[in-house]
Amino acid sequence: MASNTVAQRLQKELMDLLTHPTPGISAFPSDSNLSLWTATITGPADTPYDGLVFKLSMEFSPEYPYKAPTVLFRTPIYHPNVDFSGRICLDILKDRWSAVISVGSVLLSLQSLLGEPNNASPLNGQAAELWDKDPAEFKRLVLARHKTPEELDAAGL
Amino acid sequence: MAHDDELAQMQRLSNDYVPEDTGPLVGERQSTTELTAEYANGDPIYRTKTAALPRKYAFYRRCRGDGHCGWRAIAFSYFETLIRVADVGKLDVEQVRLKSMQNLLNAAGHSDDIVGDFAEETFGLMQELAILMTTPNSDPCEHLLRNFNDYSRSMAIVTHFKLLASAWIQAHPDDYLPFVLDYPDLKSYCEENFERAVCEIDHVGVAALSEAVVKPAGFALEVLYLDRSPGDEINHTYRAEPLAQEGFPITNPPTLRLLYRPGHYDVLYRAEDFPVVIPPQAPIQVALVGQTGRYDPGAIAAPIHDYSDLLLSIPGAKMWEAQPTYDFNLNPSPPPQVVPVSSYAPVPTPAPPPAEPIHDFVPPPHAPQVNSHPAPRHHSIQLEQPVALPVHPPPPMSLERGLPMTIERTEPFRPSAYTLEPGFGANQMHALPFQTSIFRNSHYNTAHFLNPDFQPEEWSPGAEYATSNRGRHKSASQ
């Protein structure tokens, strides 16, 4: 019964994403498993991530939507609030998660996190420092670390 | 130094405290004496207070301390109270009312397709309960408990209630804005304190939920604080009275009760919330306890008014209010016995066939018992005997006996330490009307030996205090 309602909710969210596509974000479940999604977000304009496409994985536990999904960056990203394994520090994915937050709003929050990092509690301290001190160097490191989806596929990630 | 030791010990207890996050989401109803036992070796104030607890609040239900306990406790007791008032129409009314609050949710920025999932579970459970309440031999309470222990359904209902509280606050900024500090607006306050997946209910939440859900339903909400404040019993309570309906305040509303221990909520009950638990005919035995002292087998045939006079002097014996009127009831009761006889009489069949129905019908159901049980085992039946015999129904006597009773009954106010508290026995009205003397002697009564589910009455000393209240309540409400 529990997994059934998780599935219902995820199907509803998928329908919502497909019928109301938002530019810059997309998400779709994996072929075999409805509780494992792959998402993409596009870096917002006027940020170091402008135009870059990032792949993410979202895993929904049987307690979803009462527990936050586990979201990871699959594309390597240089960002103050993301560590080198792709783990994200974002309040709504942790203790401020709410059952009314949808997949779409998670992705939108992540998109805005790219342009507005929370430098007060960084996972990547160097990035937090450079964000304010040396935007040019920051941008260089972002681009150096980034891989396009095609490169990722080629690397088998 | 002793003070330091005390502080150190408190610190140690506080460090050792592990919130219970195991066990069922909502537990079985259990006696509050278990709480007494739990604190028996604990803090003296808690010990005193929990020792006094079972006197007023006989039962409680543990909720899992997973951060949702307060929300879940209120939601659960809301549903349970809906079952307790035993009014299927009320469930429909509440369902419509909560559905109409969808507007509030939309206004608070929640779309139907997200919130709808949670609300659907609330309404689904209401519908199932409504069906079960009209189905014989079903147990809606069991269904409720099972569903509240189903993680996803329980959480959906809890989330629905949290969102209702949040939406209510955002719709009534004047009432709540003064309480909101450190937040730019009500919305961010609600997101932080009500809409987060794991957020314990705070006082504002309790107040908002009682305003949004409990009070408009005609229920009262009581939170009893079991804390270290000085006192011999739980003395600090929060109470929300239900909204007046059609301009009249509701007296004795059904009440949701929560037991609050710092950081945790459980569901609390009075013994009266569960009329079934109390043996329904206990008051009669209370009267007999007073009787046994001077019981004389030779005085079985004592005039009836001696008994009722005696009973009048016993507190709680007003269950016997049926007694004085019974003489009058006797007058209408013989005709139904005669009618079948006369209808058979003109039939020109031989004598035996009419004799048989008469034999079946004429003896009142209790008459054979009286004869077959001469031993004073069933005192109640013994007492009935003189009443059942229409030998001497002296109208002036019964009038005299009736008079003091009526005065007692019409007097609603009795300034006494034992005066009933508001809210007492609001739902017993449903159970009691059938407990007439006639019903007691009917084989439909499980206490009757002819009943297939025969269950002899038992005297339970613990129920004596509660039952004496019960009798008083009935006389007061007539």
Chai-1 contact restraints between the chains, C-beta under 6 A:
chainA,res_idxA,chainB,res_idxB,connection_type,confidence,min_distance_angstrom,max_distance_angstrom,comment,restraint_id
A,A2,B,Y151,contact,1.0,0.0,6.0,A-B,restraint_1
A,A2,B,S152,contact,1.0,0.0,6.0,A-B,restraint_2
A,T5,B,S152,contact,1.0,0.0,6.0,A-B,restraint_3
A,R9,B,D117,contact,1.0,0.0,6.0,A-B,restraint_4
A,K12,B,D113,contact,1.0,0.0,6.0,A-B,restraint_5
A,Y66,B,M155,contact,1.0,0.0,6.0,A-B,restraint_6
A,Y66,B,A197,contact,1.0,0.0,6.0,A-B,restraint_7
A,R96,B,R196,contact,1.0,0.0,6.0,A-B,restraint_8
A,W97,B,A197,contact,1.0,0.0,6.0,A-B,restraint_9
A,S98,B,E195,contact,1.0,0.0,6.0,A-B,restraint_10
A,S98,B,R196,contact,1.0,0.0,6.0,A-B,restraint_11
A,S98,B,A197,contact,1.0,0.0,6.0,A-B,restraint_12
A,A99,B,T159,contact,1.0,0.0,6.0,A-B,restraint_13
A,A99,B,A197,contact,1.0,0.0,6.0,A-B,restraint_14
A,V100,B,H110,contact,1.0,0.0,6.0,A-B,restraint_15
A,V100,B,I114,contact,1.0,0.0,6.0,A-B,restraint_16
